[in-house]
Amino acid sequence: MDIHEYQAKELLARYGVPVPRGGLSYSPEQASYRATEIGGSSWVVKAQVHSGGRGEAGGVKVCHSDHEVADYANELFGKRLRTKQAPAGKCVYRVYVEEATDIKRELYFGIVLDRATERITVVASAEGGMEIEELAESNPDALIKASIEPAVGFLEFQARELAFSLGLAPSQIAKASQLFRAAYRAFRDLDAAMLEINPLAVNAEGELVALDAKMSFDDNALFRRPAISELRDRSQEDPRESHAADRGLAYVGLDGDIGCMINGAGLAMATLDMIKLAGGDPANFLDIGGGASPERVFKAFRAVLADSNVKVVLVNIFAGINRCDWVAKGIVEAFSQIDVELPVVVRLAGTHVEEGQRILAESGLPIVTADTLAEAAEKAVAAARVGERATAAARG
């Protein structure tokens, strides 16, 4: 789960990370009031969307009067901000106004879960203000990494070494070390999956300040973090993914037209690859998990059909803990309760496969079956192309 910049800053400030004074607004008038409330002669107005690259997309501006703040906020509200990370755009409903900072230097600081080492890894760079992906590609040597041993945490000497590696002045080392360890405590205590401060600025007084912040959280830990769960902003999420998540399904929306219903992440990835190999484009990644009941299969079927771009549904089940007859019953139930007008391709293998195939065969439903994954992908892609031609003929 992602949260907004202002929310991340509020959380970090509670742990002792210095952040600029700021306030949230839901209208141009409120934005202007925030500026006068903060005081000073210049302010930074920022669109609050779940995406990086807001500045390049026109979502961040330095304003020098409360009237300019109101005018720019008025431009942002309701605007669909298109960035490199969100080319389809994210709508702006909240604007954050904060005091402008006299920046003398920009650094990068981040904390992520490194699955390869099974450790929390701190990543930093003396070159802040740019996307970490671009920095890793253009100048990988600029990245400084430190692996944290879970049993002991982020130690003082590691934080000091990191501060020295960033080229900070001796007078800044102690405060930088405190900031790094405070950010780590927030990451650890709140079950975060990613924390990024970019840029971490050195201001005119030589103080370190978090000018921008991002945090993502482990969805599986939200049950014990109700305060974090309350920070969720559904307006920034893919509605397909929100619908599926609320029903306990692992779903990732994609841009294709072949809806996928699969059990197991590995099999799901293989299915997506096979669809691409056959010349098609998957519309989603949906893992129904192990031990799925007919009711769960039915819910998954509805989640796939909720995507208006889907032209074909491909069901690929390799049952171990799961059972093919449960899946078949769920598919038949879906047809009985939903007006399914799309082609459905089903490939079943594993536990109770004969029973599952019998249920589908005796249902009398227009279901296309396949014995292998390659065959299923080819039939799904062929059905999608037929649908495209039919749509084109109807329009033309």
N, C-alpha and C positions, 0 to 999 in steps of 0.2 A: 504494500500500500504506500503510495506517495502522498506527501503533504505539500502545502504551499511554503514559499520562502518565509513569509511572516510567521507562520506556525513553527517552522524549524528554528528561526531566530529566537522565538519566545522560549522554546525548550532549551536551546543552548545557553541562553542568558541565565536560566535557572541553575545551570551547572557552573556558571562563572565565566562563560565565554563572552568577551566584550562585543557588543553590537551597537550600531548607531541608533539614536532615538528615532522612533517612527510610529506611525499609526495607520490603521486600516480604514478604508472608506468604501462605501457602497453607492456613492453619488458624487457628482462634481462639486456640489456645495460642501459636502462632508470632507472631500479632499482638500478644498481651500481652507476649511476650518482646521484640519490637521496641520497644515503648514503654519498657520498663525499660532497654533497651540505649541508646536515644536519650537518656533522662534528661529531667528537667524535671517539670512538674506538669500539663501538658495537651498533648494530641496531636490531630491531625486524621486521621480514618480515612476512606479513600476507596475506593469500589468502582472496580476497573479494568475498564472497558468502553470500546469504541470508540464513544463518543457524548458529545455535549455535554449540558448541562442536568442533570448528575447530582445536583446539590444539590437542585433542585426535585423530583426524583424520589425523594428519600430515600436517595441513594447517598453522601452526605458528612455527617460529624458530628464535632463537637468533643467529645472525651472528657476527663474529668478524673481518671481512675484507670485502672490497668492492667486492673482487673476490668471497668470500663465498656468499655474497648477490646475485650476478649475477647467480652463480651456482644453488642456491636454488630457485631463481625466475624462472630459466629455467625449473626446475622440476615441478613447480606449473602451469605455463601457459599451458592451454589445458587439464590439469588434471581434472578428474571428482572426486570431493571430496565427499566422502560418510561419513555422520555423523549420529548420533542417530536421529536427527530431520529430516534429508533428506537421508534415507537409499538408495534411488535410485541414489543419487549423484547429485551435481551441478557443472557445468563446470566453471573453473577459467579463467576469461578473464582480470582481473585486480588484481594487487598486490600493497599492501600498505607498505611502508617502513617508520619506525619512530624510533626516538632515544630510546635506551634502558633506562629503569628506574630502579634505585636501590630501590627495594620494601622492605619496612620494615613491612608493614601491608596491608592486603586486606579487603575491605568492600564491601557491596552490597547496591545499591540504585536504586529504580525503582518507576515509577509513572504509574498507570493504571486506567482505568475506571471501577468502581465497580458497576455493574448493580443492585446488590442486595440492595445497600444503595442509589443508584442514586447519587453517589458522586465520585469525583476524590480521589483516595487513594494512599498515599505514603507508600511504603514498603521498609524497610531497614534491614540490618543485619550486625553484627560484623564479620560474616563468609562469606567473599566474595570469588570470584574465582571459585565458583561451580554453577551449574544450579539451578535456584530458585525452580524448581519442585522437584529436588532431596533434596534440603534443607528443603522444606516444608514437605516432607515425612519423612526424617530422623530425623529432629529436628525442629518441628513447633514452639517451644517456642523461637527459635532464631530469628524469624521474628518480627520486630517492625512495627506497622502500625499506620498511622495517617489519619483520614478522613478530607477532605478539604471542607469547606462550600463554594459553588460556589459564593455566594454574596460578600464574603470578601476575598477569596483567601487563599493562604498559608501564614499564619501570622508568624511574627518574633519569637514569643514565641514557636510556634510549631516547627520551624526549629531548635531552640536552644535546645528544649527538645529532639529532635531526635538526635542531635549531642552528647548531654550528655549521652543518652541511648546507643550510640555506643561506649562509653568508650573513647572518644577522650580527649586529654589533654586540660586544660583550655585555653592555648594559641592558640588552633586550633578551638575552638568553633565558634568564629566570622566568620572566613573564611569558615568553613563548612556550617554555616547558610547561608552565601552569595551564596555559590555554590548550595545548595539545592533549594533556592528560584529562582536562575537564571535558573536552570533546569526546575522548575515549570513554569516560564514565557515562556520558549521555548515551553513546552508542551501545554500551554494554547493558546499562540499567533498563533501557527502553526497548530492548530486543530489536535494534535496528539492523537492517541488512546493508545499508549504504549511508554514509555521511560525507558531504562534500562542502568545503568552504572555498569558494572561488569567485572573486579573489579574496584572499586574506591580505588585507592592506596594511602597510605601514604608513601612518599619517604624518603630518608635519611635526607633531610633537614626539614622534618616534614610537608611538603606541601601536600595537597590533589590534586590528578591528576586523570582524567578519562582515564584509560588505554584502555578500550573498551566501545563501546556505540552502542545501538540499538534503532531505532525509527520506529514506524509504525504509519500510518496516516489514518484518517477517509476518506474512498473513497467518501462519500457523500459530503465532504467539499472541495474536490480538485478543484471544479469549481472556488472557491474564493482564491485558493492558487496555481496560475500557476507556481510560482517558485518551489514549492514543487513537483508539478506534473511532472516537467521537470526532476526530479531526478529518475524517474521510470526506472528500468532496466528490459526489457522484457526477456532478456536471462535467468533471474533467476526465471521466472514465468512458471507455467504450461500452455503450449500453448492452451489447451482447455479452461482454465479459461480466458486467455487473449482474445481469440476469442469471447467468450460469453460476457465478460465485455464491449468490444468495441461496442456491439450491445444492451447494456442496460439490459443484462440478469444476474440474480443472479445465479452463477454456481460455484460449488465446485467439482473438480475431485476426484474420488475414484478409488479403485483398482479392482472392479468387472466387470461383463460382461452384466448387465442389465441396459440399459440407461433409465433414469427417466425424465419425463416431467410433472410437477405438478404445481398447483397454490396454493400458501400459504406455509409459512415455517413450520407451524405446521403439515399440511397435508403431506408435504414432509418428515418430520421426521417420521411420522407414517408409510408412505409408505416404507421408508428404513427399519424400524423395521419389517414390515410385510414381506418384501422380505427375510430378514435374517431368520425370523421365518419359512418361507416356504423352507428354505434350499439354498437360492441363495445369490448372492453378488451384490449390486448396483454398477454401474459404475460412478455415479455422483449424485449430488444434484442440481437440476435445478428448480428454481421457476420462472414461467413466469409472476407472479404478477396478480393483479386485472385489469379488463377491457382490457384484452389482445385481440388485433385485430387479424384477420386471418393472416395478414402479420407478426405479432409478433410471433404467433404460428409457422408459417413457419420457421422463423429465429431460434426459439428454437429447432425445429425438425432438422435443419441442424447442430446446435451446438452439439446435441446428437450424430448424425450420424458421426460427424467428429472424434469421438473416435474410433480407429481401434479395440479396445478391445470389443466393444459393439456387442453382439450377438442377443439381443432382445430389443425392445423399449416398455416401459410401460408408457402409458399416463393415468394419474389419475387426473381428474378434478372434483372438487365440486364447482359448479358455484353459486356465489352470485352476486357480481358486474360483474364477468365474465359471459359469455353466452356459453352454450354448442354448439349452432349452429356455433358460431364464431370458436370455437376450432375444430369442425368437418370440417369446410371449410378450416381451416389452414392445417389440416392433408391431406385432399384431394388435396390441392394445392401442398403440399410437394411431394406427389406421382406423380403428373403430371410433376414436374420440376426436381425431383431427382430420380435416379434409386435406388429405395428402395428394396433391396433384403432380408432384415431382417424381421423376424416376428414382427408384431406390435399388442400389446394388449392395448385396450382402455376401460376405465371405465369412464362413464359420469354420473353426478348426479347434480340436482339443476336446475337453470334457463334455460328454453328452452331445457330441456333434450330430450323431444320427438322429437323435430325438429332436434337436433343433431344426435340422433340415426337414424332418417329417412335418413339424408344426408349420413351417413356412410353406411347404408344398401343399398341405391340406387346407391352408387358409384361403386359397383361391385368390389371393391378392396379386397384383401385377408387380411382383418382386423379381428382379434379375439376380440370379445366384452365380457365384464363381467359386472355383476350387482353390485357386492360388491368389496371392496378393497381386502379382503381375496381371493376371487375367481380370481381377476386380478393378484395378486402376485403369486398364485399357477400356473396359466396358463403361466405367464412369465417365472417362474423358469423351468417349464416343457419344454417350447420351447427352453430355453437356454441349457438344458441338451441334447435335441435332436440335437442341433447344435454342441455340444461338441462331441457327438458320431459320427456325420457325418464327422467332421474334423479329428477325430482319424482314421476313416475308410479310408479316402482319403490319409492319411499319411502312413497308414500301409498296 
